[in-house]
Amino acid sequence: MKKTLCTVLSLLLVFTLLYGCRNFKPSSTGRAVVSGSSCLIVLNGSPTVMINSSDDEDLFSDVRTGDLIKIKHANEIMESYPPQVNVYSCKIVSKGTADDVDKEVLDELASHGWDYE
């Protein structure tokens, strides 16, 4: 009985540790802004450059300005202007147009030399 209890508790501990060591990638949803070869996502009113860190070279190829997208990304956001984040997956939730993006964000990007398509 003691041996069985120790085995069960040991297995439970091992599985708990393995589960806790998983590499979680947070997800975020926002509007896309496509500018030349760059793709940005507007999160909480702030544009963030998305860096393709996946094996899919065409990760952002179907994304258009105004689309509502959901991304899985790294925890760290690089402090630059605009900020940058490594993205591992990108899914279009719904299609949109430039009218769906906050005009203030587009004006701010334009004042820094970013054009959008």
C-alpha positions as CSV (number, residue, x, y, z in Angstrom):
1,M,0.0,0.0,0.0
2,K,2.8,2.4,0.9
3,K,4.7,1.6,-2.3
4,T,1.6,2.2,-4.4
5,L,0.9,5.5,-2.7
6,C,4.6,6.6,-3.2
7,T,4.4,5.6,-6.9
8,V,1.2,7.5,-7.5
9,L,2.4,10.6,-5.7
10,S,5.7,10.5,-7.6
11,L,3.9,10.3,-10.9
12,L,1.6,13.1,-9.9
13,L,4.6,15.3,-9.1
14,V,6.4,14.4,-12.3
15,F,3.3,15.3,-14.4
16,T,2.8,18.5,-12.5
17,L,6.4,19.6,-13.1
18,L,6.2,18.7,-16.8
19,Y,2.9,20.6,-17.2
20,G,4.4,23.7,-15.5
21,C,7.4,23.7,-17.8
22,R,5.4,24.0,-21.0
23,N,6.2,26.9,-23.2
24,F,3.1,29.1,-23.1
25,K,2.7,31.6,-25.9
26,P,0.2,34.4,-25.1
27,S,-2.4,35.4,-27.8
28,S,-3.7,38.8,-28.6
29,T,-6.4,40.1,-30.9
30,G,-6.3,43.5,-32.8
31,R,-6.6,45.3,-36.1
32,A,-3.8,44.8,-38.7
33,V,-2.0,47.6,-40.5
34,V,0.0,46.5,-43.6
35,S,2.8,48.9,-44.5
36,G,5.0,47.7,-47.4
37,S,6.6,44.5,-46.3
38,S,5.8,45.1,-42.6
39,C,2.7,44.1,-40.8
40,L,1.6,45.8,-37.6
41,I,-1.1,45.0,-35.1
42,V,-3.0,47.6,-33.1
43,L,-3.2,46.5,-29.4
44,N,-4.9,48.8,-26.9
45,G,-4.6,51.8,-29.3
46,S,-0.9,51.2,-29.9
47,P,0.7,49.8,-33.1
48,T,3.1,47.0,-32.7
49,V,5.3,45.6,-35.5
50,M,4.9,41.8,-35.9
51,I,8.1,39.9,-36.7
52,N,7.5,36.5,-38.3
53,S,9.2,33.9,-36.0
54,S,7.4,30.9,-37.5
55,D,8.4,28.5,-40.2
56,D,5.7,29.9,-42.5
57,E,7.2,32.5,-44.8
58,D,3.7,33.5,-45.8
59,L,2.4,34.0,-42.3
60,F,1.1,37.5,-43.1
61,S,0.4,37.2,-46.8
62,D,-3.4,37.1,-46.6
63,V,-3.6,39.9,-44.0
64,R,-4.9,43.3,-45.1
65,T,-5.2,46.7,-43.3
66,G,-8.2,46.6,-41.1
67,D,-8.5,42.9,-40.7
68,L,-9.2,41.7,-37.2
69,I,-6.4,39.2,-36.4
70,K,-5.5,36.9,-33.5
71,I,-1.8,36.2,-33.0
72,K,0.2,33.9,-30.8
73,H,3.4,35.7,-29.8
74,A,6.4,35.8,-27.4
75,N,6.0,37.2,-23.9
76,E,8.6,39.9,-24.6
77,I,7.7,43.0,-26.5
78,M,10.8,44.9,-27.7
79,E,11.0,48.5,-26.6
80,S,11.3,50.6,-29.8
81,Y,8.9,52.8,-31.7
82,P,6.7,51.2,-32.7
83,P,7.2,48.3,-30.4
84,Q,8.0,44.9,-31.9
85,V,6.9,41.4,-31.0
86,N,7.9,37.9,-32.4
87,V,4.8,36.2,-33.8
88,Y,4.4,32.4,-34.1
89,S,0.9,32.2,-35.6
90,C,-1.6,34.6,-37.2
91,K,-5.3,33.9,-37.9
92,I,-7.7,36.3,-39.5
93,V,-10.8,36.5,-37.3
94,S,-12.7,38.8,-39.7
95,K,-12.0,40.9,-42.8
96,G,-11.9,44.6,-42.4
97,T,-10.9,47.9,-44.1
98,A,-8.7,50.8,-43.2
99,D,-11.8,52.5,-41.9
100,D,-11.9,49.9,-39.1
101,V,-8.5,51.0,-37.7
102,D,-8.4,53.9,-35.3
103,K,-7.7,57.1,-37.4
104,E,-5.4,58.5,-34.7
105,V,-3.2,55.4,-34.9
106,L,-3.0,55.7,-38.7
107,D,-2.2,59.5,-38.4
108,E,0.5,58.8,-35.8
109,L,2.1,56.1,-38.0
110,A,2.0,58.5,-41.0
111,S,3.7,61.2,-39.0
112,H,6.6,58.8,-38.4
113,G,6.8,57.9,-42.1
114,W,4.7,54.7,-42.1
115,D,2.4,54.3,-45.1
116,Y,-0.4,51.8,-45.1
117,E,-2.0,49.8,-47.9
